[in-house]
């Protein structure tokens, strides 16, 4: 890595690491946008424009002597082997540092042990092999995952079952453990109905044996090698659930994202790798699953395990009749998830989709609707200032009306423009996550005239697909697509069922009947 040919995204990130600044603080230091800094992390070979080169030159010249020395070390000036971006993150990324500290504490290791462990593993990671593994994983069908977990958790308590549905294209099975009282909720996400409360409980003590710690360290090494974002932010974990028609209740506590990423989130990779190799999912082939989620009882025992998760919703936007497209309908949005996300990478999902986590008001943000509104702003309307992967939140009230995007502000100005409902709830057997499926309906077709061109997915999606609510044949094919994530398919099916009830002449949807 050299400055002889000017700055690149990689050397700019090295300067940020040497200055020990977050994305937001580095952007402020240079007087530029946070998104520009984020783009340097995503594209290390990118060469900034000349005026940006000058800003970086000045920042390096004005840096303290220790910072300049750290920069020289990170860029390996005079060395025959350049320091990779992954090695820079290992040494300077505060979120990776938080994960390493967590792993040292909970594996009862001496401070610094996990950093050395991850460094050793990183040196042995073969990125091409990881990419090949990703391709193998991509060939494992959603239906095969559902079948494997239905067999693993075949002894279910009375009243519970895995969500499946019959429709025009046949039948669909998922890994969502649910019950009849958790489906067709028709629950408007208003403060009166949306009543998940913040529990006053301390953090759970968790002890990892060497095998579990090794898997966690390998996850960090692969995260670094593949350039996957990992941001340690507060996360809600569900302690109890009281969900029934018209009402969402229960309690949630605060945990950290790294705890989830290094424990429960490892179960999916273990599962998919076993199936990709043609194996059977058993306690012997799935030691992490046997440790963290051994049976259906442990899945339902929310208070004694880490149950993270979130909400996702089918978005339906009313469109006026069009001489080329045809009669008035709803635009339905589906996303193809990016390979850089932690959850449901390279799979189909409805949009928006997000982890249930607080922003600044930990108590008020426990409501499911709070997360869904935030995700609309971030994933549909381009509010990168509330994307917690780009920097810490500094606004006292990020969702204050004065800060809303123009489309979101317009939607909230009249009560009949936007409908937000929860359509179902379940626990995903893949990693034990809770899933609140929802439906967002923009009722006023004036929205599409004004803001249709402003709807754009963020970095979490690699592409957006659009479907007409009148295209029954194409929607039937969509339901049968093998690329769906299980929670995405659950939300799609429940959303279509509800939209069929309320959509009137704007819809001609496949008939869907669920079974538990």
N, C-alpha and C positions, 0 to 999 in steps of 0.2 A: 504494500500500500504506500503510494508516494504522492507528494503534492507537486512534483515536477510538471505534470500535465494538468494541474488544477484540481479543484475539489470534486469529489464524487459523493453520492449518497452515503457510502461507507465511511469516508473520511469525515464527513460532517457529523455522522453518528458517533465517530470516535471522539471528536471534539466535545460533543454533548456529554459523553461518558466521562471524559477527563474533567469537565466542569461540574460533573455530578448534578446535572439538572434534569428534571422531568421534561417530557415533550412540551408541556404548557410553559414551563419556566424557560426552556431554551428558546421557544418561539418568542416569548416576551423579551428575552435578552437580546435577540437579533432584530426584534421589531417586525416579525413576519407572522403568518398564520400558522396555527397548530397543524392544519392539514398538510402544509408543506413539509413540516418536520416528519409527520407520519409517512409521507411519500418517500422520504429518504430511507426510512427503515424498510419499507416495502420494496424499494428498487435501489439496491446498493450501488449499481453501476450507473445510475442516473447522474448526469453532469448538470449542476445548477447553472442558471444564466449568469452573465458576466457581473451584473449588479449584485447578485447573491454571492458570487465568488469573492467580491470585494468585502461584503459584510462578514464573511467567514474569515477572510484574511485579518480583518480588523479585530474580530473577536479573539483569534488566536494570539495576535500581537499584544492585546491588552490583558490576556489571561495571566494569572499569577504564575510564578516560577514552578511551584509544585504541579499546577494544572498542565503547564507546558511539558513537564517531564512525564506526566501520566499520558498525555497525548502522544509523545514520542514513543513511549513503551507500547501503547495500544497500536500504533501504526507500524511498530517494529522498524523504525528508521535504521538503515544500515544492516538489517538482518536479511539473511537469504530466504527465510520463510515468513511470508506475511501472516499477520494475525487475522484470523477469519472473523466475520461478523458474529458468528456463534460464540467464539472465544471472548470477544469483547462483551457480549451480553452476559456471559457467565461471570465476568469480572466486575461489570458495572451496572447491569440492569437491576434496579431496586426490587422489582417484582420477582425476578429469579432469586435474588438474595433472600427475600422473604420466604420463598419456597424452600430454599436450602436450610434456613434457620429453623423453619417448622419441622423439616425432616430430621435435623439433628436432635431437636428436643424430643420428638415423639418416638424416635428410634433409639433414644438414650445414647446418642453418639456424642463424642467430644466435639466442641465447636470447630467447624472447618472440615470435618470428616466427609460430609456429604458433598461439599464443593470439590474435594479431591476425587471422590467417587464418580461424580458426574463428569469431571474433566477427563478421567480415564476412559469412561464409557464414550464420551464425545469423540475422543481420538480414534475409537474403534468403529464408530458409526459409518456405515456405507450408505450414503444418501440414495444411490441408485437402487440398492436393495430395499430401502424404505419406500421408494416410489413403486418398485415392483410389488411390494407387499400391499401398497395402497390399491394397485390395480387388481390384485387378487381379492382384496376385501370388497372392491366394487362389484365383483361378480357374485357375491353372496346375496341372494334375493331376500327381500323383506319377509316373504312368506316362509322361507326356510328358517329365518331367525324366530319367527312367531311359533313355528312348529317345534323347534328345538326347546324353547323356553316353556312351552305348554307341557312338554314331556318332563322337563326338569322339575317344574312346579306343579306336577299333576295332582298332588293332594292339597286341594284348596278348601278353606273353611266354607261352611254352608253360607250361601248368599252372595258369594263372590265368584267371578269368572273372568276370562279374558274376552275383551271386546271383539266381536266379529259382526259382519253385516252381510246381508243378501241384497243384491242390486241387479240392474239390467245386465251387467257384464259377468255375473256369477256370484262369487262370494269372496270376502276379504277377511283375513284374520289378523289380529295385532297382538302386541305384547302388553297391552294396557289392561292391568288388573282393575276391575271396576265392579259396580253392583247396580241393580235396577234403580236404586234411589239416587245414584250419582249421574244419571243420564237424563237427557231432555229437560234440563234444569230451567230453561226459559227465564234466566235470572238476569235482569237488567243490572248493570254494574253501576249502581247508585250507592251513595253512602248508607242508605237504609238497608239495602240487601247485601252489600259487600262488607262483611263484618269480620274478616280475619284479623285477630288482635295480636299485638306484640306481647310475648311472654317474658316475664322477668326471671330469666334463668341463666345460670352461668355456663361457660363453655364446657363441653364434654372432654374428659381426659381420654386420650387415645394412645395406645401403645402399639408400635409396629415391631414385628419380629424382623429378622434379617431378610427373609424372603420378601415380605411386603415392602420393606425399605428398598430392596434391590429393584423391585418393579417400579417404585416411585422414582428412584434415581434414573432408571432407564427412560422413563417417561420424560423427565427433564432433559436428558441428553438428546432425545429425538425431537423434542420441542425446539431446542436450540438449533439443531442441525437442519430442520425443515423451515425455520423462520416463522413458526406458529406463535401467535400472540398469546401471552399468558399474563393477565393483570390481576393482582391480588387486591380485590375490592370486597367490602362486606357483602354477605349473601344471606338471604333468609333460608332457614331450614324449618320444615314443617314439624310441629310438635304434636298437633292433634288436628283432626278434620271433622267438622260437623256440616256436611254438605247435603242439601236436599232441595227439592223444587222451589225456586224463587229465593233461595238464601244460601250464601256462602259464609260459613263460620269456621271456627277453629283458632289455633294459635301458632305463632311462629317466633323463632329466636334468631339471633344473629350468629353467624359463623364466618369463616374466611374462605375465599374462593380456592386458595391453594390446598386447603384440606380436602375439598371436594375433588379437585383435579388430580391429587396424588393418592386418592383412595377409591371412592365409588366410581369415578369416571374411568377408571382402568378396566372395569368389568366388560365394557363393550368391546374393546380391542381384543381382550382375551377370548371372548365369545366368538367374534367374527373370525379370528385366526384359526380357532379350532374347527369351525365349519368350513373355512376355505381349504383346510388340509384334509377334509373329508372325515373328520373325527366326530365323536358323539360328545355332547356336553354332559359331563359327569363331575362329581367332586374331585376325581383324580385328574381330569384334564382341565379343570377350572378351579385351581386352588384359591384364587382371589375371590371368586364367587362363593366358594365354600366358606371362606373367612368372613366376608362382609354381608352376604345375603343368601344364607344356606337353604332357606325354605320359605314357604308362603307366610308362615307366622312372623318371620323376621321382616318380611316386606311390609306387613301391616303394623308392626310394632314401631310406630313413628317416634315415640318419645325416647327410645333407647338405641337409635341409630341416626346416622346422618341422612336426612331426606331433603335434599335440595331439589330444585326444579324451576318451573316457571309457567308462563302462559303463552299461548299462540292462538291466532285467530284467522279465520277465513275473512278476507276483506271483499265486500261487494259494493261497487260504486255505480249508482244510477246514471245511465247515459240516455240522452234524448234519441228519438228516432233519427236515422241518418239515411240519405238517399242511396248511399253505397253499401253501408253495413246492414241496414234493415230496421225493424221496429225497435222501440225503446226496450232496453234490457239493463242488466247489471254486468259490469265488468268484474270478473273474478280473477284475483291475482295469486299466482303460485311462484315460489322462488326455487332456484337451483342453488343450494348452499355452497359457499366457497370451501376450498380445501384448507383454508387458513383458520377456520373456526374450531373451537374445542368440541362443540356439540353438533351432531348430525352433519358432519362434513361430507360434501359431495352427494347429498341426498336431496330429494324433493321435500318441501315443507310449505305450509301456508305462510303468509306474511301479514303482519309482523309476528316475530317469535323472539322471546328473550327470557333470560334468567330473572327470577323474582328477587330483586335486590333493592335496597334503599338508595336514595340519592342524598338528601340532606336531612329529611324529616323521617327518622327511623320508625316512629309510631304511625304516622299518617300513611307512609308508603307501604305498610303491610297490606293495604287493600289491593286486591288483584287488579282492579281498574287503574290504579296508579301506574303499575308497570306497563299495562297495555297502552295507556295514553303516551307514556314516555317512548315506548317502542314505535308507536305511530310517528312521532316527531323525528325519531332517529332514523328508522328504516324506510319510511315512506316520504318524509318531507325534508330530509337533509340536515337535521339539526346536529352537526358534529360536536357542538359544545356540550351536549349531554351524553356523548359517547365516552364512557369511563375507560375505554382502552386507549384513548388519546391523551388523557391527563386528568388530574384530580378536579373535582367540582369546586368552584370558588363562588358561584352565585348563591346567595342566601335562599332563593326560591327559583330554581331553574325552570319550573313550569308556571311561573307567574304570568298572567295574561299579557303583560307588556313584553315578555320575552318569547311568546309563542310565534311559530312560523305563521306567515300570512294564511296558508290554507287551514291550519289548525285553529287560528283565531276566528276565521270565518265560520268554521263548523260549530264553534262553541257560542256564537253570538245569538243563535236561535235554537230552542230545544228540539225542534222537529227535524233538524238537519242530520243528526248523527244518532245512530242506535248502537249501543255496545252491550252485548249479552255474554254470559257464560252458558255454554251449551252442554258441558259435561266435565267430569272430573275422574281421574284415575291415577294409578301408580304404575310407572313403566318398569316392567320386570327386567329390562336390560341393565339398568343401573339403580333402580329404586327411586328414580325421580318422580316427584308429583307433577301432574300435567293438568292445567286448567285450560280446556278447549273453549274457544270463544268465537263469536261472530260480530264483525263490524260492518254495519250497513250505513252507507252515506245515502240518505234518502232523497236529497234535493239534487236533481240533475243539473242545476245551475253550477254545482261544484265542478263537474266535468268540463263545462264550457270555460270556466275561469282558470281551473288549476290542473286539468288533466295532464298538461305538459310538464307539471312540476313534480309529479309522482315518480320517484327514482329510488331504487334500492341502494343501500350503502355497501361497504366493503364485505359485509358478511354474506352477500349473495354474489354468485358469479353470473347470474342471468335472471331475468324476470320473464314469466310466461303470462299471457292474458287469455281468458276464455270468456265466452258469452254465456250468460245464464239461460239463453234460449237454445244453445247447441247441445242438445241431450246426447247425441252420438259421441261427440268429442269428449264430453265430460265423462261418459261411461268408459271411454278408452283411458282417460286420465286416472280414474279410480283404480284401474287395473295395472297401471304402470308399476314395474317392479322396483323402481328407484325410490319409492316413498320411504321416509322415516316412519316409524310406527306411530309416534305422537302426531306427526303431520297428517297421516292418513286418518287417524282418530278425529282430529279437528276438522279435516275436510268433510268426512262423512257426517259428523254431527252438525257442522255448519250448513251443509246442503239440505239436511233434513229440516232444519229450522227455517232456512230461506224458502223452502218449498211451501211452508205454512204461511209465510207473511209476504211473499214476493208478488202475488197476484199475477197479472198478465205479463209481467216482465220475465217470468221464469217458465222453463220447460225442463225440469230436472229429472235425473234418474230416480226411480223409486228405491228407497233405501230402508231396510228393516234390520234393526240390530238384534243381536243375541248375546247373552252373557253365559 
